[in-house]
Structure formats: C-alpha cells, structure tokens
C-alpha cells in the first residue's frame, strides 16, 4: 500500500497552494496522512477531496472547531502509524505534571515516540511508526525504538526551505520511505 504523508500546509496565511506534483502523489496514494496545520476548514476539505482516504490531526495553527483529533492511528499491513502534530508531549505532561511543550529537536523526537508507544502500548516500538509535523523539518529516524517521520511542509511554508512530502510503501510489516521535494 502507498501512503502519502504531508503536514504544515499553512494555506492561506503563509503559502497559496500545494504544489501540483504533490497533489498528484496525494491523489495516487491509497491513503494520506496529514500531521496538522491546514489553517482553514476549506484546506482540510480540499485535502479530503484530493485523497483517496485521509487520516489527519489538529495542528497548533488550526481552528479549534475543525473537529480533528490531537492523536490518530492507522494500521496497515502490520504497521501502526500514530499521528500527532508534535507541539506537545502528552505523556511527559501526564507523567511529570509539566506543560509538555516541545522546545527542541530532541523534545520533538521524544514527543512523537512517547505518543506512539503510549497509544499502541508497544513499549519497544516494534511495528510502530510515529508521524508528526510542526517543525517543518524533514525527519526519518529511529528514536528509542520508534521510527519517527516528519514530512516537513507540503507547501514549503517558513521556516521550511522548500516544499517536501513523504511517500511510504508498506508491505507485510516493512516500510520504504521516499522523500519528495518541489
């Protein structure tokens, strides 16, 4: 199965539209994940119309009434993708009683991995991929046993230097990630 993974559209405040080549990849994918920051319900509707199927979460730049969850999950062929925007680490906030705000790259990796492990109760991270956005920085790493992915900004919204997205091929529990730039 082919997944398109995007985040941080920031339309219309920072950018005007998703690049055409990315729109084609989204339309061709069997499922699309958006890790938050659409900015308007109209952009959410546009991505829903473009995607065959959509899993999406609320980002810090999204209106409260968009009806998106803060965390979502999707299991495909033995791999569970846990999606959150990446602004907060809810596990850290619950365990340590602090605000859980993500302030650095290390905090971001921890927030995505912690959320993925807690949501799936897979403490070793086996079969789990954490997906987030927020930083506008492409990430593909393993953090404390969890594969963490950030597609960057699908429109190249500042502070991104270019528009980026990921496609993921999922086959019998294995994933192959490809970065695309526009």
Buried (B, 14 or more C-beta within 10 A) or exposed (E): EBBBBBBBBBBEEBBEBBBEEBBEBBEEBEBBBBBBBBBBBEBBEBBBEBBEEBBBBBBEBBEEEBEBEBBBBBEBEEBBBBBBBBBBBBBBBEEEEEEBEBEEEEBBBBBBBBBBBBBBEBEEBEEBBBBBBBBBBBBBEEBBBBBBBBBBBBBBBEEBEEBBBBBBEBEEEEBEBEEBBB
